[in-house]
Each structure stands twice: as C-alpha cells, then as structure tokens.
Amino acid sequence: MFPRFSHARPTDLQAALDLLEKTSGRIHAGGTDLLGCLYDGVFTTDTVISLSNVAELKSISQSTGNGLRIGAMTPIAAVAAHPGIRSTYKALAQAASVVASPQLRSQGTLGGNLCQKTRCWYYRGDFPCLRKNGDHCFAFEGENQHHAIFGGEGCYMVHPSDTAPALAALDATCRISGGGSSRSVPVDQFLMPASVDPQRETVLEPTEILTEILLPPAPPGLRSSYRKIRSRQTWDFALAGVALALDFDGDIVQSARVFLSGAASIPWRAREIEAIITGRRLDAETISKASKAAVEGAEPLRHNSAKVTLFEGLVAEALEGMI
C-alpha cells in the first residue's frame, strides 16, 4: 500500500525548487516509475512534488545554433512523433517509440525516462541489496539473466532507459537547476555508474531538477539509429540494445559514437567499435570486426552469457542498416 505523503503542484520551476529545499520530497513527472516505487516500498517520501503544471518544462523548440531543446516534462510519445526529431535525430525517435507501451509513452516523460530506477527484481523486491544500503548484490549469484555484462563491480543492475543511450550517442546535454544555480552535464555523464556510487542512479543532488535536454546541431552526414532486443515484442526493457550516431563523408565514417543498452548500469560506450569503423567504409569485413569488438571485455554472469551473442548480432545488424 502507499505510504502517507503530502502532495504539491507548483506552477513554475522556482516554486518546485523551493519545495525541494524545504522538504525531503520526490519529484513527480509522469509518475510511471515513482508511484510504483512508492507502492512497492522501494523508498518513501514525505512530499510528492508534481511538475505537471510547470509549462516551461514541456515544450520542444529550436535552440541556439539550430540544435533542439526538449523540456524534461515532454511526453515520450511527443518525442517519438516530433517531425524534427524523426528527420534529424532518428536514434532518439526510434528509442522513444520502443519505450514500454503506448499508454506509458503517453504518460511518461523524457526526463523521467532518464531518471528512472533500475528494474532489477532484487532492488524492487524485499531484498537488502547493495543499492538499498545492503552489503552485497543478490544478482551476482542469483537470477541474473537480465543483468550487466560490463562494469558490474559490486552492483550488476542495468539501466532501463532506451532514450539515454540514444541521447548519449547524439552527444546531448542535460540542463539541471537547483541550489540557486544551473549547470550542464553531458548525457553520458548524467547517469551514475554503479562502480562509483551504487546508491545513486544520476548525478542529481537532492535539491536539483533535470529541466531540459539539449541536442546539438546535426552534422550534414549524420546517420543514427537505435535497435533493441527484448523478451516480449509488445513492450519490455532491453536485453540488448545499441545506439549509433555516425557522421559520414560519402560512404566513409568520419566519426562515431556508439552506446549499448541492457549491458551495464549506464549506457555503455563501445569505444572499440568506434575505433574500428572510424575512417572506413562499412563493408562486411569492418562490420564483422566491429561486432566482435562489441563484446570485448564482457564478463557475463551465470545466466546471461547469451547476451554476448545477442550484442554481436545486434551490432552487426545495426551497422548494416547504416549502409
């Protein structure tokens, strides 16, 4: 059952920040994750601060330099359907379109998708795991078929966001407000690696709010995509996923950013793939080398070694789709 808490619905960002300063509240965006966590007793709060009436956080608009600004409260469905995102930042549109179910995409927000808690069944269940200030990760020797194959180091959760790896590949930036100031953090540094702090999902401080995501201007040769493999085709989190953002000059890859989902506690940057494909055509030999490099250094657990094969095939398929 739900714990007791008070509810506040400020009408502007500063009022929401003031409430965070005065209470130990939790931010309510779409609520698709927050309410489930409260109901399951994952955490408690004395105040739920809804951002539903903060209009300035809901729009999508052009930013300085012909990039794109997306308010953190923008529904995921709106991100998936936006013509500018679909035409220029295809990886993000594709990622947003495969988040959960149509109903959840209409309710959930882009900011919430970045800030959500892990779906690890030990964390969500009645287990005193490392992420809940316990002394070890139950997944290491337990049921771990969905867990990390990279960067475990104590906690083997995987971050459930589909939009995070796409945004990281596109070199997007998070804008954060709180404590009387604001700051910018690249998306690939916004999420907290479990090896650094297993009790935190993001770099947000308790009095800070993610307000917007900024996409840089797209280079003329940009091709991007997001693909994932899941247990259920209708809706599910990624067993394995890959986000590509490749800048081409003709048929030569000039630069590349590649991030894996379902692989680690953060979107996992596959620098080995980037090094292999940069400066080359995506021919069969290059794609074969890149797909094998995708899993170099992987350390699968007892029940998730199949992820190694999944990532090899998925990366090959995604690169072939760039040709």
C-alpha positions in Angstrom: 0.0 0.0 0.0 1.0 3.6 -0.5 2.9 5.4 2.3 1.4 8.6 3.6 2.7 11.8 2.0 1.6 15.3 1.2 1.2 16.4 -2.4 2.2 19.7 -4.0 1.7 21.0 -7.5 3.7 24.2 -8.1 3.1 26.2 -11.3 6.7 27.3 -12.0 10.2 25.8 -11.7 11.3 28.1 -8.9 8.4 27.1 -6.7 9.3 23.5 -7.3 12.9 24.1 -6.4 11.8 26.0 -3.2 9.8 23.0 -2.1 12.7 20.7 -2.7 14.8 22.9 -0.5 12.2 22.8 2.3 11.2 19.2 2.2 12.8 15.8 1.6 10.3 15.4 -1.3 10.4 13.4 -4.5 9.8 14.9 -8.0 6.7 13.6 -9.8 7.0 13.8 -13.6 4.8 11.2 -15.4 4.7 9.1 -12.3 5.0 5.8 -14.1 8.1 4.8 -12.1 7.7 7.0 -8.9 4.3 5.7 -8.0 5.3 2.1 -8.5 8.4 2.5 -6.3 6.2 4.1 -3.5 3.6 1.4 -3.8 6.3 -1.4 -3.6 8.1 0.2 -0.7 11.4 0.7 -2.6 11.6 4.1 -0.9 9.3 6.5 1.0 8.9 10.3 0.9 7.1 12.9 3.0 6.2 15.1 -0.1 5.4 14.3 -3.7 6.1 17.4 -5.8 4.3 17.3 -9.2 5.7 19.1 -12.2 2.6 18.7 -14.2 1.7 22.4 -14.1 5.2 23.7 -14.9 4.5 24.5 -18.6 8.1 25.7 -19.3 9.3 22.1 -19.0 7.0 20.6 -21.6 8.0 22.2 -24.9 10.2 21.1 -27.8 11.9 24.1 -29.6 14.9 25.1 -31.6 17.9 26.0 -29.6 20.9 28.3 -30.3 22.9 27.1 -33.3 20.0 25.1 -34.8 20.1 22.3 -32.2 17.0 21.2 -30.3 15.7 21.9 -26.8 13.4 19.3 -25.2 11.8 20.1 -21.9 12.2 17.3 -19.4 8.4 17.0 -18.9 7.8 16.4 -22.6 5.9 13.1 -23.0 7.9 10.3 -24.6 5.2 9.9 -27.2 5.6 13.5 -28.3 9.4 12.9 -28.6 8.8 9.9 -30.8 6.3 11.8 -33.0 8.1 15.1 -33.4 8.9 15.7 -37.1 12.3 17.4 -36.4 13.4 14.5 -34.2 12.2 11.9 -36.7 14.0 13.5 -39.6 17.2 14.7 -37.9 17.8 12.7 -34.7 16.4 9.3 -35.8 18.1 7.3 -33.0 16.1 9.3 -30.4 12.8 9.0 -32.3 13.3 5.2 -32.6 14.3 4.8 -29.0 11.3 6.8 -27.8 9.0 4.7 -30.0 10.0 1.5 -28.3 9.8 2.6 -24.7 7.3 0.5 -22.8 3.7 0.6 -24.1 1.7 3.3 -26.0 -0.1 4.2 -22.8 3.1 4.5 -20.8 4.7 6.6 -23.6 1.8 9.0 -23.4 2.1 9.3 -19.6 5.9 9.0 -19.1 8.3 11.9 -19.8 11.7 12.1 -21.3 13.2 13.4 -18.1 11.6 10.6 -16.1 12.9 8.0 -18.6 16.4 9.2 -17.9 16.0 9.4 -14.1 14.1 6.1 -13.5 15.2 3.4 -11.1 16.5 0.1 -12.1 14.1 -2.7 -12.7 16.4 -5.3 -11.0 14.0 -7.7 -9.2 16.2 -7.8 -6.2 16.1 -4.0 -5.8 12.4 -3.9 -6.5 11.8 -6.8 -4.1 12.2 -7.3 -0.4 16.0 -7.8 -0.5 18.5 -5.6 1.4 20.7 -5.3 -1.7 23.8 -3.0 -2.2 21.7 -0.4 -3.9 19.4 -0.2 -0.8 22.4 0.2 1.5 22.9 -3.5 1.9 26.2 -5.3 1.8 26.1 -7.2 -1.5 24.4 -7.7 -4.9 22.0 -10.7 -4.8 22.1 -10.8 -8.6 25.7 -11.9 -8.7 24.9 -15.5 -7.6 21.1 -15.3 -8.2 18.8 -14.9 -11.1 20.8 -12.7 -13.4 19.8 -13.3 -17.0 18.9 -9.6 -17.5 21.8 -8.2 -15.6 25.1 -6.5 -16.6 27.9 -8.0 -18.6 30.1 -4.8 -18.4 31.2 -2.7 -15.4 29.4 -4.7 -12.6 32.0 -4.2 -9.8 29.6 -4.8 -6.9 26.2 -4.0 -8.3 25.1 -5.7 -11.6 22.0 -3.7 -12.4 21.4 -2.4 -15.9 19.9 1.0 -16.5 16.4 0.5 -18.1 16.3 3.7 -20.3 16.0 3.4 -24.1 16.3 7.1 -24.6 19.5 7.5 -22.6 21.8 5.6 -25.0 20.3 7.3 -28.0 20.8 10.8 -26.4 24.3 9.8 -25.4 25.2 8.7 -28.9 23.8 12.0 -30.2 26.0 13.9 -27.7 23.1 15.5 -25.9 23.4 17.6 -22.8 21.2 17.7 -19.6 20.4 21.1 -18.0 20.0 20.9 -14.3 18.7 23.6 -11.9 18.9 23.8 -8.1 20.8 25.3 -5.2 20.4 28.8 -6.7 22.2 28.0 -9.9 22.1 25.8 -13.0 24.6 23.5 -14.7 25.1 21.4 -17.8 26.1 17.8 -17.8 26.5 15.6 -21.0 24.0 12.8 -21.0 26.8 10.2 -21.0 28.0 11.7 -17.7 24.5 12.2 -16.2 23.9 8.6 -15.1 25.9 7.3 -12.2 28.0 4.2 -12.7 27.3 1.5 -10.1 31.0 1.2 -9.5 31.2 4.9 -8.4 28.1 5.0 -6.2 25.6 2.1 -6.2 23.0 4.1 -4.2 22.5 6.7 -6.9 21.2 6.5 -10.5 22.2 10.0 -11.6 24.4 12.9 -10.6 21.4 15.0 -9.4 21.7 16.3 -5.9 18.6 16.1 -3.7 17.7 19.7 -4.3 18.2 19.6 -8.1 15.8 19.1 -11.0 16.5 18.0 -14.6 14.9 20.7 -16.6 15.7 20.1 -20.3 17.8 18.1 -22.7 19.7 19.9 -25.5 20.6 18.2 -28.8 23.5 19.8 -30.7 23.1 20.8 -34.4 23.4 17.6 -36.5 26.3 17.4 -38.9 25.2 17.1 -42.6 26.4 13.5 -42.8 24.7 12.2 -39.6 23.0 8.8 -39.7 21.7 7.5 -36.4 19.6 4.6 -35.2 18.5 2.7 -32.1 17.7 -1.0 -32.0 17.0 -3.3 -29.2 16.2 -6.9 -28.4 13.6 -7.7 -25.7 11.9 -10.7 -24.2 8.4 -9.5 -25.3 7.9 -7.6 -28.6 4.8 -5.8 -27.3 6.7 -3.9 -24.6 9.7 -4.7 -22.5 13.1 -3.4 -21.4 16.2 -4.1 -23.5 18.0 -7.4 -23.1 20.5 -5.9 -25.5 20.4 -2.6 -27.4 22.7 -0.3 -29.5 22.5 3.3 -30.3 24.6 4.6 -33.3 25.4 8.1 -34.3 27.7 8.1 -37.3 28.9 11.1 -39.3 29.6 10.1 -43.0 31.5 11.7 -45.7 30.2 9.9 -48.7 30.5 6.2 -47.7 33.3 6.8 -45.2 32.6 7.0 -41.4 34.2 10.3 -40.3 33.3 10.0 -36.6 31.2 7.6 -34.5 29.5 7.4 -31.1 28.2 4.0 -30.1 26.4 3.2 -26.8 25.0 -0.2 -25.7 21.8 -0.6 -23.6 21.0 -3.6 -21.4 24.7 -4.0 -20.9 25.7 -2.0 -17.8 24.5 0.3 -15.1 24.8 3.2 -17.5 24.7 3.4 -21.3 27.9 1.6 -22.1 30.2 3.4 -24.6 31.6 0.9 -27.1 34.9 2.7 -28.0 36.3 -0.4 -29.6 33.5 -0.3 -32.2 34.1 3.4 -32.8 37.8 2.9 -33.4 37.3 0.1 -35.9 34.7 1.8 -38.0 36.0 5.4 -38.0 37.8 6.2 -41.3 36.4 3.2 -43.0 33.6 2.0 -45.2 31.0 -0.2 -43.5 31.9 -3.3 -45.6 31.4 -6.9 -44.5 34.9 -7.2 -43.0 34.6 -4.0 -41.0 31.2 -4.9 -39.7 32.4 -8.3 -38.7 35.3 -6.9 -36.8 33.1 -4.3 -35.1 30.5 -6.8 -34.0 33.2 -9.0 -32.3 34.7 -5.9 -30.7 31.3 -5.1 -29.2 31.8 -7.7 -26.5 35.5 -7.4 -25.9 36.0 -7.3 -22.1 32.5 -8.6 -21.3 32.1 -10.5 -18.1 28.8 -12.4 -18.3 27.3 -13.9 -15.1 26.0 -17.4 -14.7 22.7 -17.0 -16.5 23.3 -14.1 -19.0 26.1 -15.4 -21.3 23.5 -15.3 -24.1 23.8 -11.5 -24.1 27.3 -11.8 -25.7 25.8 -13.4 -28.8 22.9 -11.0 -28.8 25.1 -8.0 -28.8 27.3 -9.4 -31.6 24.4 -10.0 -33.9 22.6 -6.8 -32.9 25.6 -4.6 -33.6 26.2 -6.2 -37.0 22.5 -5.7 -37.9 22.6 -2.1 -36.8 25.7 -1.3 -38.8 24.3 -3.0 -41.9 21.3 -0.7 -41.5 23.6 2.3 -41.8 24.7 1.4 -45.4 
